[in-house]
Amino acid sequence: MNKIITVEEIAQIKDLGKKLDVNKINPIIEQAQDIELRDYLGMKFYFEILSNIESPDFQDLLSGSTFVFEGISYSQQGIKSMLADLFMARFIPQMNVNVTPFGVTVKQSPDSEPADRNSLKDLAQMQREAAGSKWEIIKLYLKSNKALFPIYNSKPDTIATGERRLKFRKI
């Protein structure tokens, strides 16, 4: 899978700590990108971005820029910054959890104790809200650059994340 953002880029945007477990972080980046970001962008535009990730036309969208929309100057932080927030929303609840051959364990040390589940949920929700806020400005950027991004459609063309859940029925 083409990654829009790397572990190193996320570490520049967000505090991931000193020891980065790349084997744990990379799958979470892929989930945040392929599930959540794709829902925001729409299927066609998501794959358009992946196909043009190195294109100079897409760099401002990916990394952020200033732009004028309806006579007002805006600053958007870019898809990578938004994806870092979506990544953190998925990473925070999992950061102290290890899956081992003997079961799932929680990291503990003599000097600290893991945060409670509700606190982790609140932190994850704050990251999702930050991503949503960035998305509102990114949408304005896309509207102001329709000629540059003709495939972008403000109407979603993907399955909403909530619809992906499995439904079980009694037989």
Secondary structure, 3 states (H helix, E strand, C coil): CCCCCCHHHHHHHCCCCCCCCHHHHHHHHHHHHHHHHHHHHCHHHHHHHHHCCCCHHHHHHHHCEEEEECCEEEEECCHHHHHHHHHHHHHHHHCCEEEECCEEEECCECCECCCCHHHHHHHHHHHHHHHHHHHHHHHHHHHHCCCCCCCCCCCCCCCCHHHHCCCCCCC
